[in-house]
Amino acid sequence: MSRIRFTALKETLHRSPMKVIQNDKRSTLFGQNVFNKYAMQQYLTRAAYESVMNAIDLGIKIDRKIADQVAVSMKDWAISKGATHYTHWFQPLTGATAEKHDAFFESINGSLAMEKFDGEQLVQQEPDASSFPNGGIRNTFEARGYTAWDPTSPAFIYETTLCIPTIFVAYTGEALDNKTPLLRALQAIDTHATAVCKYFDKNASKVFATLGWEQEFFLIDDALVLARPDLQLTGRTLLGHPPAKGQQLDDHYFGTIPARAMSFMQDLEQECMLLGIPVKTRHNEVAPNQFEVAPIFEEANLAVDHNSLLMDVMQKISRRHKFKVLFHEKPFSGINGSGKHNNWSLSTAKGVNLLSPGKTPMKNLQFLTFFINTIKAVCNYEEMLRASIATASNEYRLGSNEAPPAIISVFIGRQLSAVLDELENVTKGKLSPQEKTDLKLNIIGKIPEILLDNTDRNRTSPFAFTGNKFEFRAVGSLANCAIPMTILNTIVAKQLKEFKIEVDTLIEEKELKKDEAIFNVLREYIKESKAIRFDGDSYAESWEKEAKKRGLSNYKTTPDALKVKISDKAISLFEDMDVMSKIELEARYEIDLESYAKKVLIEAGVLGDIARNQVVPTAIIYQNTLLENTKNLKEIFENEYKNIAKEQIELIMVISTHITEINALVGKMEAEKLKSEKYFGLKLAEHCSNKIKPFLLKIRYHCDQLETLVDDNLWPLTKYRELFFTK
């Protein structure tokens, strides 16, 4: 096995950056392979174009005849771009994307053929719903499910295939994907945010959520990955002794991008431009061989699709450059993991950011309304946000020293905290003219000035306000953004709905003026949501104790965090907002538990195999070398050999101890794996978490100790120093 490692190292050392030809400006390339507004105007009739735009902007259903026109035009456009196939591109509950390619081809009388694509093929397809995770919604003998066109996310061409973004639902109507609940949540936020906006602008017609994600990842040479079965099968290293140099010197962060990585990024960005993904930023991250790309923010549904597409594209392009992209949240022990920071805000159809102060007191009151309601929503449903980021892989990252803690809190900075503290003291009921003037001039009016000097943020906060948006930093790099975005938009929509009811009640029953009613409700929200605000150091050991006093949840394991998904509170929330039914929530809960258990069991199986079939045999080979050495010393030095061979004898004994421990621990772990076969659902997930997962660290410890003892020439697995510093 060591030959594979050294062959891989030799191959890697002879790599050179792949040349990427870039002739056109980014602005020229952008969206060339997207059936966007420009392409539609070129290929659609006026009636068809207006129908599609009405579907996008107003949610009006597209007539079947119009759908046929759109399909023919979309086909002609795609073929002109070199496409030969089409697919409904959707996001099942696997966490990845799915596609089935069909050709633009139909035979005529067996001797002739034509390119065909009509409205029926555009609007709806029937993939097998039982072969995807469904949480018991569909049985194998009830396989029918439907994908349905989502016109709000434009079709695009990748390689030679026209990809049509779609939702995925069961025959009985339940959502079997991540997009459908997101679209429902976005509809809810539009409805209730627009209603609140009318307090400040009677002509407000639409509010949409925006999202700007930041994708972190590792780039590792694919030859080096081939010598790591754990990286291939689980996405992370299950063993590996940390190198003497890791990220201690902070010399990688924002440093010069290595040549091969730069070539990969240039190729990636060029493809992103063609696909309409507005990637703007690239840089080295903190850990060695860790990087980040980030786009300009977009409407949330489109941004989610673009992130899912980006991850697919990155995997394909990385192969051209002889890289393996690692999206796992914690692929290496002892160094920073990877997140996918979700920068979220709300914007009106006129382009007004509702989480950005304006030039007038009224605009700043609007800002405070949405700002405080968001904090209140997070306070009310912090357990739901925690559940939205709970996965087997993100569990390794949350709470680590570089990542947000598993306790959800909101960081807004001391200056904004001071503003809220002042608003907390607003008089209950009607306000005096002097108080109104003071509020407008000295508190609300000064918010823009405060924010100019308050752009810094607590980088470890799970949910931080960063000037004109909230940054949900705890989302994992492997995650589909639709999951946390569905939760966040739903809870804020629910909070805005309740806010409007309370304000209208004060106006109608207490005869308060609109501004007075808003101030009164916001004052109470500030008091009620104080527990979630935390402007201190998230590393502080006292924070856990403080969070407990405040009544905040602190779920340390994924199975515990997931339970809230089927709580009465969660079911009431999602059903009230028409985002998910009880059946859909229970299905997702079962899928999440099953996914967690399977991933732990896979890791246990892989580590047991590596430990027994590679680590232990390698240690025995080296031990035999030492035994042969001591035997020869005894023959030469006879009675004096014990002193001469003292170090070798001690090393033999230490190696034997580690071998014994590995075999014993793997045996116990295998016994627990057998026990797991009688469990399912929550009991299986908890068994994997409590009884199997602890063995991974224990076995790793002894394997890592052997790595430091065994001859480097014998060790079969690519070492951390090679994975980190082989460029």
Disulfide bonds with the S-S distance in Angstrom:
none
